[in-house]
């Protein structure tokens, strides 16, 4: 009866005495683990870069869709200094790919990325967290089981504003969640619908 209840996290902690990352996590236990795959990821189309709250860690995450529409995500780097993060960006940014960075990093963004850069932040977290959580529950995301990514995603605590918008809270989460935030931004950008630019040919009948 307890296992069939709506609070899966409470069942695992209280009834089975199992450790869980957070009892207020945005995902239910097992949802993220179920998306692990051994398949080679497709080429990344987005590189997302975020810095920790204390500014002492910079992380990068790749995201890219496969032919079936699943978005594959994987870690790109973890650096302690901003200068090293920009070096890694130069090395790893996919040709023609999008560079998504947070506002504090925008001031030092090289002009060469002006046409490929997009800024993401709290507003995009509120717009896209619920959508990405839905994609996770629908099995539309894939990952390789990297420990640091799984830890950040598993411990991230979600919250809702009065408007109903959902976000991820770094303050309420029991540890760093930079990769979880990158997951939201990267998945949303990589899954963006692509439209053909070819001209359409049509006709109309005369009556």
C-alpha positions as CSV (number, residue, x, y, z in Angstrom):
1,X,0.0,0.0,0.0
2,X,2.8,2.4,0.9
3,X,4.7,1.6,-2.4
4,X,1.6,2.5,-4.4
5,X,1.3,5.9,-2.7
6,X,2.0,9.2,-4.5
7,X,5.1,10.0,-2.5
8,X,7.7,7.6,-3.8
9,X,10.6,9.3,-2.1
10,X,9.0,9.0,1.3
11,X,8.3,5.3,0.7
12,X,11.9,4.6,-0.1
13,X,13.2,6.6,2.9
14,X,10.7,5.7,5.6
15,X,9.6,2.2,4.6
16,X,12.7,0.8,3.0
17,X,15.3,2.9,4.9
18,X,17.1,3.8,1.6
19,X,19.1,6.9,1.1
20,X,17.7,9.4,-1.4
21,X,19.4,12.5,-2.7
22,X,16.5,14.8,-1.7
23,X,13.0,14.3,-0.3
24,X,11.9,17.4,-2.3
25,X,13.6,16.6,-5.5
26,X,12.0,17.7,-8.8
27,X,12.2,14.1,-10.1
28,X,10.9,10.9,-8.5
29,X,13.5,8.3,-7.5
30,X,14.4,6.1,-10.5
31,X,13.1,8.4,-13.2
32,X,16.6,9.7,-14.3
33,X,18.3,6.3,-13.9
34,X,15.8,4.8,-16.3
35,X,17.0,7.0,-19.1
36,X,20.6,5.7,-19.1
37,X,21.9,4.2,-22.3
38,X,25.0,2.6,-23.7
39,X,24.4,4.0,-27.2
40,X,26.9,6.5,-28.6
41,X,25.5,10.0,-28.3
42,X,24.8,12.0,-31.5
43,X,26.9,15.1,-32.3
44,X,26.1,17.9,-29.8
45,X,24.3,21.0,-31.1
46,X,24.4,22.9,-27.8
47,X,27.2,23.6,-25.2
48,X,25.8,25.1,-22.0
49,X,28.1,26.7,-19.5
50,X,27.2,27.6,-15.9
51,X,29.1,28.7,-12.8
52,X,28.6,27.7,-9.2
53,X,26.9,30.1,-6.8
54,X,30.3,30.9,-5.2
55,X,32.0,31.3,-8.5
56,X,34.6,28.7,-7.8
57,X,33.5,26.1,-10.3
58,X,32.5,26.3,-14.0
59,X,30.8,23.4,-15.7
60,X,29.9,22.7,-19.3
61,X,27.2,20.3,-20.7
62,X,26.6,19.0,-24.2
63,X,23.2,18.4,-25.6
64,X,22.1,17.1,-29.0
65,X,19.1,15.3,-30.6
66,X,19.3,12.0,-32.3
67,X,17.3,11.0,-35.4
68,X,14.4,9.8,-33.3
69,X,14.1,13.1,-31.4
70,X,15.7,12.0,-28.2
71,X,18.0,14.6,-26.6
72,X,21.3,13.1,-25.4
73,X,23.1,15.0,-22.7
74,X,26.6,14.5,-21.3
75,X,29.1,16.5,-19.3
76,X,31.7,18.5,-21.2
77,X,34.0,19.9,-18.5
78,X,34.5,21.0,-14.9
79,X,37.0,23.8,-14.3
80,X,38.0,25.8,-11.3
81,X,38.9,29.0,-13.2
82,X,37.0,31.1,-15.7
83,X,40.0,31.4,-18.0
84,X,40.2,27.6,-18.2
85,X,36.5,27.4,-18.9
86,X,36.9,29.7,-21.9
87,X,39.8,27.6,-23.1
88,X,37.6,24.5,-22.9
89,X,34.8,26.2,-24.7
90,X,37.2,27.1,-27.6
91,X,38.2,23.5,-27.8
92,X,34.8,21.8,-27.5
93,X,32.2,24.1,-29.0
94,X,30.7,22.1,-31.9
95,X,31.0,23.6,-35.3
96,X,27.8,25.6,-35.9
97,X,26.6,24.8,-32.4
98,X,24.9,27.1,-29.9
99,X,26.9,28.4,-26.9
100,X,24.5,29.0,-24.0
101,X,26.0,31.0,-21.1
102,X,24.7,32.6,-18.0
103,X,24.7,36.4,-17.5
104,X,27.9,36.6,-15.3
105,X,29.8,35.0,-18.2
106,X,28.5,37.3,-20.9
107,X,30.8,40.1,-20.0
108,X,33.9,38.0,-21.0
109,X,32.4,36.3,-24.0
110,X,34.8,36.7,-27.0
111,X,33.3,38.6,-30.0
112,X,33.8,35.5,-32.2
113,X,30.8,33.9,-30.5
114,X,28.5,36.8,-30.9
115,X,26.4,35.1,-33.6
116,X,26.3,31.7,-31.8
117,X,25.7,32.9,-28.2
118,X,22.5,32.9,-26.3
119,X,22.1,34.0,-22.7
120,X,20.1,31.8,-20.3
121,X,19.2,32.4,-16.7
122,X,16.5,32.3,-14.1
123,X,13.8,33.3,-16.5
124,X,14.6,30.3,-18.8
125,X,14.7,28.0,-15.8
126,X,11.1,29.0,-14.9
127,X,10.0,28.7,-18.6
128,X,11.6,25.3,-19.3
129,X,11.9,23.2,-16.1
130,X,8.4,21.8,-16.3
131,X,8.8,21.1,-20.0
132,X,12.1,19.2,-19.5
133,X,10.7,17.3,-16.5
134,X,7.9,16.2,-18.8
135,X,10.4,15.1,-21.4
136,X,12.2,13.0,-18.8
137,X,9.0,11.3,-17.7
138,X,8.1,10.7,-21.4
139,X,11.5,9.1,-22.0
140,X,12.7,11.7,-24.4
141,X,16.1,12.3,-22.9
142,X,19.1,10.0,-22.8
143,X,22.3,10.0,-20.8
144,X,25.4,7.8,-20.2
145,X,25.1,7.5,-16.4
146,X,27.9,9.9,-15.5
147,X,28.0,10.2,-11.7
148,X,28.4,13.9,-11.3
149,X,25.5,14.6,-13.7
150,X,23.2,12.1,-12.0
151,X,24.1,13.5,-8.6
152,X,23.3,17.0,-9.6
153,X,20.0,16.0,-11.3
154,X,19.0,13.7,-8.4
155,X,19.5,16.3,-5.6
156,X,17.9,19.3,-7.4
157,X,14.9,20.6,-5.5
158,X,12.0,22.0,-7.4
159,X,9.7,24.8,-6.4
160,X,6.7,26.6,-7.8
161,X,6.0,30.3,-8.0
162,X,2.6,31.7,-7.3
163,X,2.0,31.9,-11.0
164,X,2.5,28.1,-11.2
165,X,5.9,28.3,-13.0
166,X,8.4,25.6,-11.8
167,X,12.0,26.2,-11.1
168,X,15.1,24.6,-9.5
169,X,16.4,26.0,-6.3
170,X,20.2,26.1,-5.6
171,X,19.5,27.3,-2.1
172,X,17.1,24.5,-1.1
173,X,19.1,21.7,-2.8
174,X,21.4,19.7,-0.5
175,X,24.5,20.3,-2.7
176,X,25.5,21.8,-6.1
177,X,23.1,21.5,-9.0
178,X,24.9,23.3,-11.8
179,X,24.6,20.4,-14.2
180,X,20.9,20.1,-13.4
181,X,20.3,23.7,-14.5
182,X,22.5,23.1,-17.6
183,X,20.3,20.1,-18.3
184,X,17.2,22.2,-18.4
185,X,18.7,24.9,-20.7
186,X,20.5,22.4,-22.9
187,X,17.6,20.0,-23.4
188,X,15.2,22.8,-24.2
189,X,17.5,24.4,-26.7
190,X,18.5,21.1,-28.4
191,X,14.9,20.0,-28.7
192,X,13.7,23.3,-30.3
193,X,11.7,22.6,-33.4
194,X,13.5,23.1,-36.6
195,X,11.6,24.5,-39.6
196,X,12.5,24.0,-43.3
197,X,13.6,27.1,-45.1
198,X,12.8,25.6,-48.5
199,X,10.0,27.5,-50.4
200,X,6.7,25.9,-50.4
201,X,4.9,25.4,-53.7
202,X,1.2,25.5,-53.7
203,X,-1.8,26.2,-55.8
204,X,-5.4,27.2,-55.6
205,X,-8.4,26.1,-57.6
206,X,-10.6,28.6,-59.3
207,X,-14.2,28.3,-58.7
